[in-house]
Structure formats: structure tokens, C-alpha cells
Amino acid sequence: MKRIILSVAAVLMLFSTTALAESDISVTFDGGKIQFSENEQPRMINDRVMVPMRKIFDTIGAKVSWDAETGAVTAIKDAQYIKFTADTASMELGVCKGGIDTGELSWYNTKTLDSAPVIISDTMFVPARAVSEAFYYDVDWNADSKIVSLTTPTDAAGWIYYASWSDDGHMYKIDTNGQHRQKLSDNDCYLNWSFEYANDYIYYSIRDNENSEKEGCLYRIKTDGTGEEKLTDEPIYFVGLDDSGNIYFIDKGSDKSAYSYHSSGILKRIDNETGEISEILDKEVSEIELYKDFIYFQYADDTFDGMSYYRLDKNDGDIIKVTGDIPVHYLYIDEEDERLRFSSESYSSRATYTAALDGSDLKKKERVEREKDSLDYIRYRGDGFVVGTNYGENYLYGINEDGSERFKIEIPDPYNITGVELVDDRLFYSIHNFDYRDKIIYVDSIDELLGMNRISISPEKVDGKYEVNAGYEFVSLDSEEYGGIYSMNTDGTDRKKILDGYALISVTDDNRLVVYNCRDMNRGQPYTVDLDGGNLLEYEFKIEEQSNADSNPEETNIVNLNEDAKFGIVVYNDGTVTSYYNDRDGAYVAY
């Protein structure tokens, strides 16, 4: 590897501006001491342990390259990369396209460093903790012995299987400690439902707009990446597998788009032993639940306001109605006591029910005037109250512990609530107009569009001009067309708008609001603002592991991947399966 050479003047300047302290610091990797050359010993710089870049990356098995033109250094391991430059207190994280170490780099996020890499005597020194943790190694510093211990995590709780949006939807797996990342499929597994796992196979559908014979069809692949096979010749909505390994799915007919969440159609089954596909019912169905020897479903041709659930016995084919004439809003099977639990559809008259698996022993619990947890979407849980919204209503509610209404705020059409936070006894919420229509303009030359974002251009001129959909470029950030952020007391009084054109994400530890530009639907650059909406500053999310202890104290932490890795699952060593979602706001596992 070529080393970065600085002039004598640059080196003198570096020493004059950076506090350096050589010491007898030692570094171990998996228990073995790393041997550094005499002139490249680890050292303390600005209270951070800094180590020679090349030696540390060679030790953990990362490939290193240097761009002489930009001065950027890139380290790649398991097709994940970090990139940094001297004297810059941040590093770029992402993945390599195609899952190969020599592939095209795909940026995902930027992480702030406690100490910037520096060059001393032609050698770059990097912060030991930051660069090691970026590749998911455990790092420990013993100040008394002056030993930095780098350790490869072991005893992973299981594997994460996911579709990488950073790499064209390809399927990958990585263990829950962040090790052994491996690409499993070259298909674009951008899903209309999450991965499913059964019998050492991952089931999924793919997106292939140019090949109608593959678009939306059901596939499966073994967890080691072998045995990938196509299971259906039609686009499907996956239902699940029964105890015998038979596969159930909805034939979506002419609805071939992999983007579609449409789950109504003819229910079919793939026999686990013969591979034969057969129809289960000759009428279109939806909302299907498999449980033991039964299939619970709704007929798709019923109106939404009056849909009852039926049960099909897979053994004898008998069909019975299990919810009577109740217009069912939602049904699930409580496996612990083997009872059906469901609610009626209408919010104003909604009641909850339980029944035996065959619909007998029906019990009804009348809905109280307003229950604290009766809201369809809980946006915030406070001390003795909740804040949320309901289906089909454009109000923000505050509900007290006793069920009484704390406040009710009408949200004007076409706006939607995007976030609610409590800071210093003030509630903050934001609204966003997701239906804002872009403005059409006409230009003589493509050159007139340079510098614009998110525009679409007609392929040919219309009446001698190009037609451009470019509304975002013509609405200022303080325009109420987009929405904004409001603050109020917890009882709904003293409500006022504090910022136009931004939506609320979260709150920092020092009580600043984290926001994003409403024009940026992908939340590209986040910002922070004071509680009065002033002092807008750029903000960088820190990529950190998030504990699942609040959901399940027995589960192990799940890594937050350095890529856009959404719509996946975690398969634990005991066979338990949970869903997985990851983005630059942080990672979580849904139980």
C-alpha cells in the first residue's frame, strides 16, 4: 500500500496543532498481542488511542486502498466499507455493490469520530475504537494496563436475513453480532411482504420489471445460499406454511407488481412432498390465518364494512362461519388459550370479542366511551396519558388514564401527523402534506434544469419545449404547503407553530428537536432546532446498537447494519423468528 506523504511544513503544522503523547500502549486481537514497528507504535492523541491504520486493518482482514487525488482511505471487509481522510473527524460507512470487495461503493451514512485520523512520519493513525467497531468488533480499553483489546464477537444469537436496498435489493445474511456477511441471492428481493423462514429455507418474492415471468413470483433458497428455486409461475402473496411444510399463497392473477400489497385472490397450496399446486377454494379470499388443521379467512367479495370470518377444515373441507354477522375489523388467534379474538369494524360502535376456535362461546366486551389504549395509532405514551390518532379521522387525541379526553385537535386536510414528542412539559408534533402536487414547468434546454432535485422530464419536447415535473423547486421552505412543527401544553392549550417546512423525527439528549426537510421524502439530511424552532443546525445520526431488552430481556442485542437493510427477519438459534427493520434512525427488532 502507498503511504500518504506530507511535506515537512505540513508535518510541523500537524504537530503544532495536535496534542500528541507517545506511550507504552499495547493492542491485542482475540487475545494475541499485535506487534507494531518501532516507528509506528500506538499512541494517545487528544485523549483517544490512535493506531497505525495499515497494521490494524491487516490484522482484522480488511483490504485497504488510498485515493491519491482526494487523500481518502477506504477499508473493506465482507463487502462493507469505511472511508476517511486525515484531519477529518468523520467517516463514511456503506457497502460494496454486488457483494464483492472490489464492487462499486454505495454510501449509507456518515459517523462522527471523537478524534480525526492524523498523519505522523508518513503513517496515518486512526481511532482504534471507531474503526474497529465499524466492522463490529468489541473494543475494550484498560486505562491502568494501557491495553486496547479487540475481540471478535462469538456466540451469535442467530442470523439476520434481509434485502439490501443499498445493493439493489439483493438478499444477504449476517449474524446478530455483525459477522460473516454473505450475499445469498442475485435476485432483487424487494418484497411485498417480509421474508419467511421454514425448514432451513427462506421464502420470498422478487421484483423484475423487465421479466414478467419472474416479477412477484414465489422463490425459496436455503439458508446457506444454495438450492435457490422458483416455486410459482404467477405473482403471489405469501400466506405461510402449515405444520406439514405445505406452502399456502394467494394467486394475485393479473396484479403482477412486486410493489403491490394486494392480498386478495385464489388461495393455493404447494404440496411439500410432491410440489403439486392445487386450489384450496374456488372463490377469492383475503386476510388468511393458518392455525393447526384450520384456515381462517374472509371472502374478498364481501364489503369491507361487513366482512365475517370463516374457517376451513383442511382434513374434511368443511367451512363454517366463526364470527357470525359481525363486521370484523381485525382477528387474531390467541394460541395460549386457543381462542379467537376480534373486534367489530366501525370505530363509533366498535366492540371486542372472544370465541372458541369454532366460533362458539362468543363473549363480547362493550367498548367504553373512550379507553386510554383505544386509539388505533399511539404516537406517544406520557405519564398518565397517551397521544394518538384513529383510522379515518384527522384528529390528534390526548387520552387520560381514566379514559377521559385530554384534548382533541383537528388536523386540516390534506395533512397527516408525522411525529409526537414531549420535552420539558411541552408536546411537540408535526404535520406533513404527503399529497402535495408537483408543479409543471416548460423549458427550452436541459441546461436550465441543472442543480434541481427530484424532477422528471418528458422524453420528447412538447410544442418545442421539455415538460418538467418540478414542484419541489418552486415552494420555499417556509411555505405552509408542506406543513410544519407545533408545540403546546400537555392539555392542548397554548398551541403554536414553531417551524414551517420541517417534520419531527426525535429529540436529542440535550433537548433539541431532530427534524427533516419536508421536501426530502427520504429524510436525507437531518437537522436539529431549539424548542422555539430557532438555531437550525445540520445533524448526524450516530449508528449504535439498540437493545431489545425492553421487548424481551432474554434476547441478545441486534446489530445496526451500515446499509439500508429493510424487510428482513431474524432467525434465532432456537428456531424463533422475528421481523427485522433497519434504517439511519436506528435499528429495531419487532416481536
Residue pairs with C-beta under 8 A, 6 or more apart in sequence:
1 54
1 64
1 65
1 66
2 66
2 68
3 122
3 123
3 124
4 66
4 71
4 73
4 86
4 119
4 122
4 124
5 122
6 14
6 119
6 122
11 119
11 120
11 121
14 87
14 118
14 119
14 120
18 45
18 46
18 118
19 45
19 46
20 43
20 45
20 120
21 43
21 44
21 45
22 41
22 43
23 42
23 43
23 44
23 146
24 146
25 41
25 42
25 43
25 44
25 49
25 146
25 147
25 148
26 33
26 34
26 42
26 145
26 146
26 147
26 148
27 33
27 34
27 36
27 42
27 51
27 56
27 128
27 147
27 148
27 149
27 150
28 34
28 147
28 148
28 149
28 150
29 59
29 60
29 150
29 151
30 150
30 151
30 152
31 151
34 55
34 56
34 59
36 42
36 51
36 52
36 55
39 121
39 123
40 52
40 55
40 123
42 49
42 50
42 51
42 52
42 128
42 148
43 49
43 50
43 125
44 50
45 115
45 118
45 125
46 115
47 115
48 114
48 115
48 127
48 129
49 127
49 128
49 129
49 141
49 148
50 115
50 117
50 118
50 125
50 126
50 127
50 128
51 125
51 126
51 128
51 148
52 123
52 124
52 125
53 64
53 73
53 75
53 117
53 123
53 124
53 125
53 126
53 131
54 64
54 123
54 124
56 126
56 128
56 131
56 132
57 63
57 64
57 75
57 131
58 64
59 150
60 77
60 132
60 135
60 137
60 150
61 77
62 75
62 76
62 77
62 135
63 75
63 76
63 77
63 101
64 73
64 74
64 75
64 76
65 73
65 74
65 76
66 72
66 73
66 74
67 73
67 74
70 85
71 85
71 86
72 83
72 84
72 85
73 83
73 84
73 85
73 117
73 124
74 81
74 82
74 83
74 105
75 81
75 82
75 83
75 131
76 96
76 101
77 101
77 135
78 135
78 179
78 180
78 181
78 182
79 95
79 96
79 98
79 99
79 100
79 101
79 103
79 181
79 183
80 93
80 94
80 95
80 96
80 135
80 181
80 562
80 563
81 92
81 93
81 94
81 95
81 96
81 105
82 91
82 92
82 93
82 131
82 134
82 135
82 562
83 91
83 92
83 105
84 90
84 91
84 92
84 113
84 117
84 126
85 117
86 116
86 117
86 118
86 119
86 124
87 116
87 117
87 118
88 116
88 117
89 112
89 113
89 114
89 115
89 116
90 110
90 111
90 112
90 113
90 540
91 110
91 111
91 113
91 130
91 131
91 134
92 107
92 109
92 110
93 107
93 108
93 109
93 110
93 111
93 134
93 543
93 562
94 105
94 106
94 107
94 108
94 109
94 166
94 562
94 563
95 105
95 106
95 108
95 164
95 166
95 167
95 562
95 563
96 102
96 103
96 104
96 105
96 106
96 167
97 103
97 104
97 105
97 106
97 167
97 168
98 104
98 167
98 170
98 183
99 167
99 170
99 172
99 182
99 183
106 166
106 167
106 563
108 166
108 562
108 563
108 564
108 584
109 541
109 543
109 562
109 584
110 540
111 130
111 134
111 540
111 542
111 543
112 540
112 542
113 127
113 130
114 127
114 129
114 130
115 127
117 124
117 125
117 126
117 127
118 124
118 125
119 125
128 139
128 148
128 150
129 139
129 141
129 148
132 139
132 150
133 139
134 562
135 178
136 153
136 177
136 178
136 179
136 559
137 150
137 151
137 152
137 153
138 149
138 150
138 151
138 152
138 153
139 148
139 149
139 150
139 151
140 148
140 149
140 151
141 147
141 148
141 149
142 148
142 149
152 179
153 177
153 178
153 179
154 177
156 175
156 176
156 177
156 179
156 556
156 573
157 176
157 555
157 556
157 558
157 570
157 572
157 573
158 175
158 176
158 570
158 571
158 572
158 573
158 576
159 173
159 174
159 175
159 176
159 223
159 570
159 571
160 173
160 174
160 175
160 176
160 558
160 559
160 561
160 565
160 568
160 569
160 570
160 580
161 171
161 172
161 173
161 184
161 195
161 197
161 202
161 223
161 568
161 569
161 570
161 571
161 580
162 171
162 172
162 173
162 174
162 195
162 561
162 565
162 566
162 567
162 568
162 569
162 580
162 582
163 169
163 170
163 171
163 172
163 189
163 190
163 191
163 195
163 204
163 565
163 566
163 567
163 568
164 170
164 171
164 172
164 563
164 564
164 565
165 190
165 563
165 564
165 565
165 566
166 563
166 564
166 565
167 183
167 563
168 188
169 187
169 188
169 189
169 190
169 206
169 207
170 183
170 184
170 185
170 186
170 187
170 188
170 189
171 183
171 184
171 185
171 187
171 189
171 195
171 202
171 204
171 221
172 181
172 182
172 183
172 184
172 565
173 180
173 181
173 182
173 184
173 223
173 225
174 180
174 181
174 182
174 559
174 561
176 556
176 557
176 558
176 559
176 570
177 559
178 559
178 561
182 225
183 225
184 202
184 221
184 225
184 228
185 219
185 221
185 225
185 228
187 206
187 208
187 214
187 219
187 228
188 206
188 207
188 208
189 195
189 204
189 205
189 206
189 207
190 206
190 207
190 258
190 567
191 204
191 205
191 258
191 567
192 205
192 216
192 237
192 258
192 259
192 260
192 261
193 205
193 237
193 238
193 261
194 567
194 568
194 569
194 579
195 202
195 203
195 204
195 567
195 568
195 569
196 202
196 203
196 204
196 238
196 240
196 241
196 569
197 203
197 223
197 569
197 571
197 577
198 241
198 245
199 241
199 245
200 222
200 223
201 220
201 221
201 222
201 223
201 227
202 220
202 221
202 222
202 223
202 569
203 218
203 219
203 220
203 231
203 238
203 241
203 247
204 218
204 219
204 220
204 221
204 238
205 216
205 217
205 218
205 219
205 235
205 236
205 238
205 258
206 214
206 215
206 216
206 217
206 219
206 258
207 215
207 216
207 258
207 259
208 214
208 215
208 258
209 215
212 256
213 233
214 230
215 235
215 256
215 257
215 258
216 234
216 235
216 236
216 252
216 255
216 256
216 257
216 258
216 260
217 230
217 231
217 232
217 233
217 234
217 235
217 236
218 230
218 231
218 232
218 236
218 238
218 247
218 249
219 228
219 229
219 230
219 231
220 227
220 228
220 229
220 231
221 227
221 228
221 229
222 228
223 571
231 247
231 270
232 249
232 251
232 270
232 277
234 251
234 252
234 253
235 252
235 253
235 255
235 256
235 257
235 258
235 260
236 249
236 250
236 251
236 252
237 249
237 250
237 252
237 262
237 263
237 265
238 249
238 250
239 248
239 249
239 250
239 267
239 288
239 290
240 247
240 248
240 290
241 247
241 248
241 290
242 248
242 290
242 314
243 292
244 272
245 272
246 269
246 270
246 271
246 272
247 269
247 270
247 272
248 267
248 268
248 269
248 280
248 288
248 290
248 295
249 267
249 268
249 269
249 270
250 263
250 264
250 265
250 266
250 267
250 268
250 285
250 286
250 288
251 265
251 266
251 267
251 268
252 260
252 262
252 265
253 265
253 266
255 262
255 265
263 286
263 287
263 288
264 284
264 285
264 286
264 300
265 284
265 285
265 286
265 300
266 279
266 281
266 282
266 283
266 284
266 285
267 279
267 280
267 281
267 285
267 288
267 295
267 297
268 277
268 278
268 279
268 280
269 277
269 278
269 280
270 276
270 277
271 277
271 278
280 295
280 312
281 297
281 312
283 299
283 300
283 301
284 299
284 300
284 301
285 297
285 298
285 299
285 300
286 297
286 298
286 299
286 300
287 297
287 298
287 307
287 309
287 331
288 295
288 296
288 297
289 295
289 296
289 297
289 331
289 332
289 333
290 296
291 333
291 335
291 357
293 313
293 314
293 315
294 311
294 312
294 313
294 314
294 357
295 311
295 312
295 314
296 309
296 310
296 311
296 312
296 322
296 331
296 333
296 340
297 309
297 310
297 311
297 312
298 307
298 308
298 309
298 310
298 328
299 307
299 310
302 308
304 345
305 327
305 345
305 346
306 325
306 327
306 345
307 327
307 328
307 345
308 321
308 323
308 324
308 325
308 326
308 327
308 328
309 321
309 322
309 323
309 328
309 331
309 340
309 342
310 319
310 320
310 321
310 322
311 319
311 320
311 321
311 322
311 357
311 358
311 359
312 318
312 319
313 319
320 358
320 359
321 359
322 340
322 355
322 357
322 358
322 359
323 331
323 340
323 342
323 353
323 355
323 359
324 359
324 362
326 342
326 344
326 353
327 344
327 345
327 346
328 342
328 343
328 344
328 345
329 342
329 343
329 344
329 345
329 346
329 350
330 342
330 343
331 340
331 341
331 342
332 340
332 341
332 342
333 339
333 340
333 341
333 357
334 340
334 341
334 354
338 356
338 357
339 354
339 355
339 356
339 357
340 353
340 354
340 355
340 356
340 357
340 359
341 352
341 353
341 354
342 352
342 353
342 355
343 350
343 351
343 352
343 353
344 350
344 351
344 353
347 376
347 390
347 391
347 392
347 393
349 367
350 367
351 364
351 365
351 366
351 367
352 364
352 365
352 367
353 362
353 363
353 364
353 365
354 362
354 363
354 365
355 361
355 362
355 363
367 374
368 374
368 403
369 403
370 399
370 403
370 404
370 405
371 399
371 403
372 385
372 386
372 399
372 400
372 401
372 402
372 403
373 386
374 399
374 403
375 386
375 388
375 389
375 390
375 397
375 399
376 388
376 389
376 390
376 391
377 388
377 389
377 390
378 386
378 387
378 388
379 387
379 388
379 389
379 396
379 417
379 419
379 420
379 429
380 386
380 387
380 388
380 420
380 421
380 422
380 427
381 387
382 422
382 490
384 400
384 401
385 398
385 399
385 400
385 401
385 406
385 490
386 398
386 399
387 396
387 397
387 398
387 399
387 420
387 427
387 429
388 396
388 397
388 399
389 395
389 396
389 397
389 417
390 397
394 410
394 411
394 412
394 413
394 415
395 408
395 409
395 410
395 411
396 407
396 408
396 409
396 411
396 417
396 420
396 429
397 405
397 406
397 407
397 408
397 409
398 405
398 406
398 407
398 408
398 427
398 490
398 491
398 492
399 405
399 406
400 406
406 490
406 491
406 492
407 491
407 492
407 493
408 492
409 488
409 492
409 495
411 417
411 431
414 433
414 434
414 435
414 436
415 431
415 432
415 433
415 483
416 431
416 432
416 433
416 434
417 429
417 430
417 431
418 430
418 431
418 432
418 483
418 503
418 504
419 428
419 429
419 430
419 503
419 504
419 505
419 506
420 427
420 428
420 429
420 504
421 427
421 428
421 429
421 504
421 506
421 507
421 513
422 428
422 490
423 507
423 511
423 513
423 531
424 511
424 531
425 489
425 490
426 487
426 488
426 489
426 490
426 531
427 487
427 488
427 489
427 490
428 485
428 486
428 487
428 498
428 504
428 513
428 531
429 485
429 486
429 504
430 483
430 484
430 485
430 486
430 502
430 503
430 504
430 515
431 483
431 484
431 486
431 503
432 482
432 483
432 503
432 518
433 481
433 482
433 483
433 518
434 521
436 471
436 475
436 481
436 482
437 471
438 469
438 470
438 471
438 472
439 469
439 470
439 471
439 473
439 474
439 475
440 467
440 468
440 469
440 470
440 471
441 468
441 470
441 474
442 462
442 463
442 465
442 466
442 467
442 468
443 449
443 465
443 466
443 468
444 464
444 465
444 466
445 466
446 457
446 466
449 455
449 457
449 468
449 470
452 470
452 473
453 472
453 473
454 470
454 472
454 519
455 468
455 469
455 470
455 472
455 473
456 468
456 469
457 466
457 467
457 468
457 469
458 466
458 467
458 468
472 519
475 481
475 482
475 519
476 501
477 500
477 501
477 502
477 517
477 519
478 500
478 501
479 500
479 501
480 500
482 500
482 501
482 518
482 519
483 500
483 501
483 503
483 518
484 497
484 498
484 499
484 500
484 501
484 502
484 518
485 497
485 498
485 499
485 502
485 503
485 504
485 513
485 515
485 533
486 495
486 496
486 497
486 498
487 495
487 496
487 498
487 531
488 494
488 495
488 496
489 495
498 529
498 531
498 532
498 533
499 515
499 529
499 533
501 517
501 518
501 519
502 515
502 516
502 517
502 518
502 527
502 529
503 515
503 516
503 518
504 513
504 514
504 515
505 514
505 515
505 516
505 523
505 526
505 585
506 514
506 585
507 513
507 514
508 514
508 528
508 539
511 531
512 528
512 529
512 530
512 531
513 528
513 529
513 530
513 531
514 526
514 527
514 528
514 539
515 526
515 527
515 528
515 529
516 523
516 524
516 525
516 526
516 527
517 524
517 525
517 527
523 584
523 585
525 538
526 538
526 539
526 540
526 541
527 536
527 537
527 538
527 539
528 536
528 537
528 539
529 535
529 536
529 537
541 584
541 585
541 586
543 560
543 562
543 584
544 560
544 586
545 557
545 558
545 559
545 560
545 587
546 557
546 558
546 560
546 586
546 587
546 588
547 557
548 555
548 556
548 557
548 558
548 588
548 589
548 591
549 555
551 589
551 591
552 591
555 572
555 589
558 570
558 580
558 587
558 588
558 589
559 587
560 582
560 586
560 587
561 582
561 587
563 582
564 582
564 583
564 584
565 580
565 582
566 581
566 582
566 583
567 581
568 579
568 580
568 581
568 582
569 577
569 578
569 579
569 580
570 577
570 578
570 579
570 580
570 589
571 577
572 578
578 589
578 590
578 591
579 589
579 590
580 587
580 589
580 590
581 587
581 588
581 589
581 590
582 588
